[in-house]
Amino acid sequence: MGQYLPIFALLVLAVLFATISAVASRVLAPRRETRSKVAPYESGIVPGREPPQRFGVRFYLVAMIFIVFDIEIIFLYPWAMAHTDSGSSAWWPWSSSARRSSSRSCTSSPRASSNGAR
């Protein structure tokens, strides 16, 4: 139970900090309401017209696909850096070197022979 004490203390501090920050902003913030603050935009600029047309669903689908592949690359890069010593067989499974290396047994690889008992 003692090993979880630092985690519990950090959790209590986080909740305490969030509560104190919220209360302080309510107490110390100015509350003068003006016509420009009550307007649709806080800066007071009322839109003169509606936008000419809405974006299509296709635009949002392409944007979401871009984000998914962008995040996928972020997670793929460290994996690729960890497997740089595997050669072309890791990247091109249909290459001739991959077929040749898959036909060998595990014991004939240089790593298996160097990791043996001494």
C-alpha positions as CSV (number, residue, x, y, z in Angstrom):
1,M,0.0,0.0,0.0
2,G,2.9,2.3,0.7
3,Q,4.1,2.0,-2.9
4,Y,0.9,3.8,-4.1
5,L,1.3,6.7,-1.7
6,P,3.1,9.0,-4.2
7,I,0.5,8.3,-6.8
8,F,-2.3,9.1,-4.4
9,A,-0.5,12.3,-3.3
10,L,-0.1,13.4,-6.9
11,L,-3.8,12.7,-7.6
12,V,-4.8,14.7,-4.5
13,L,-2.5,17.6,-5.5
14,A,-3.9,17.6,-9.1
15,V,-7.5,17.8,-7.9
16,L,-6.6,20.4,-5.3
17,F,-4.9,22.6,-7.9
18,A,-7.8,22.3,-10.4
19,T,-10.3,23.2,-7.7
20,I,-8.3,26.2,-6.4
21,S,-7.7,27.4,-10.0
22,A,-11.5,27.2,-10.8
23,V,-12.5,29.0,-7.6
24,A,-9.8,31.7,-8.0
25,S,-10.9,32.5,-11.5
26,R,-14.6,32.8,-10.4
27,V,-13.7,35.0,-7.5
28,L,-11.1,37.2,-9.1
29,A,-12.4,37.6,-12.6
30,P,-14.2,40.9,-13.5
31,R,-17.9,40.6,-14.2
32,R,-18.8,43.7,-16.2
33,E,-21.1,42.8,-19.0
34,T,-21.1,45.2,-21.9
35,R,-23.1,45.1,-25.2
36,S,-20.0,43.9,-27.1
37,K,-19.4,41.0,-24.7
38,V,-23.0,39.8,-24.9
39,A,-22.9,40.0,-28.7
40,P,-22.4,36.8,-30.8
41,Y,-18.7,37.3,-30.8
42,E,-16.8,38.6,-27.8
43,S,-14.8,41.0,-30.0
44,G,-18.0,42.7,-31.0
45,I,-17.8,41.9,-34.7
46,V,-21.2,40.7,-35.9
47,P,-21.0,38.6,-39.1
48,G,-22.4,40.6,-42.1
49,R,-23.5,37.6,-44.1
50,E,-23.5,33.8,-44.0
51,P,-20.7,31.8,-45.6
52,P,-21.3,31.2,-49.3
53,Q,-21.6,27.4,-49.0
54,R,-20.9,24.6,-46.6
55,F,-18.0,22.2,-46.8
56,G,-19.0,18.8,-48.2
57,V,-18.8,15.6,-46.3
58,R,-16.0,14.5,-48.6
59,F,-13.7,17.2,-47.3
60,Y,-14.1,16.0,-43.7
61,L,-13.5,12.4,-44.7
62,V,-10.3,13.3,-46.5
63,A,-9.2,15.4,-43.5
64,M,-9.9,12.5,-41.0
65,I,-8.0,10.0,-43.2
66,F,-5.1,12.4,-43.4
67,I,-5.1,12.6,-39.6
68,V,-5.3,8.9,-39.1
69,F,-2.3,8.3,-41.5
70,D,-0.4,11.1,-39.9
71,I,-0.8,9.5,-36.4
72,E,0.0,6.1,-37.9
73,I,3.4,7.4,-39.2
74,I,4.2,8.9,-35.8
75,F,3.9,5.4,-34.3
76,L,5.5,3.6,-37.2
77,Y,8.8,5.7,-37.1
78,P,10.1,4.4,-33.8
79,W,9.2,0.8,-34.8
80,A,11.2,1.3,-38.0
81,M,14.2,2.7,-36.1
82,A,14.1,-0.3,-33.8
83,H,14.2,-2.7,-36.8
84,T,16.8,-1.1,-39.0
85,D,19.1,-4.1,-38.7
86,S,16.6,-6.5,-40.3
87,G,17.4,-5.5,-43.8
88,S,15.1,-5.4,-46.8
89,S,13.2,-8.5,-45.8
90,A,11.3,-6.5,-43.2
91,W,10.2,-3.8,-45.7
92,W,9.7,-5.9,-48.9
93,P,8.3,-9.4,-47.9
94,W,8.0,-10.4,-51.6
95,S,11.7,-9.7,-52.3
96,S,14.1,-12.5,-53.2
97,S,16.2,-11.9,-50.1
98,A,13.1,-12.5,-47.9
99,R,12.4,-15.8,-49.7
100,R,16.0,-16.9,-49.3
101,S,16.1,-16.0,-45.6
102,S,12.8,-17.7,-44.8
103,S,14.1,-21.0,-46.2
104,R,17.0,-21.1,-43.7
105,S,16.6,-22.6,-40.3
106,C,16.9,-20.5,-37.1
107,T,20.2,-22.0,-36.0
108,S,22.0,-21.0,-39.2
109,S,21.5,-17.3,-38.6
110,P,24.5,-15.3,-37.2
111,R,22.6,-14.1,-34.2
112,A,21.6,-17.6,-33.1
113,S,25.2,-18.8,-33.3
114,S,26.6,-15.8,-31.4
115,N,24.0,-16.0,-28.6
116,G,24.8,-19.6,-27.8
117,A,26.0,-21.0,-24.5
118,R,29.8,-20.4,-23.8
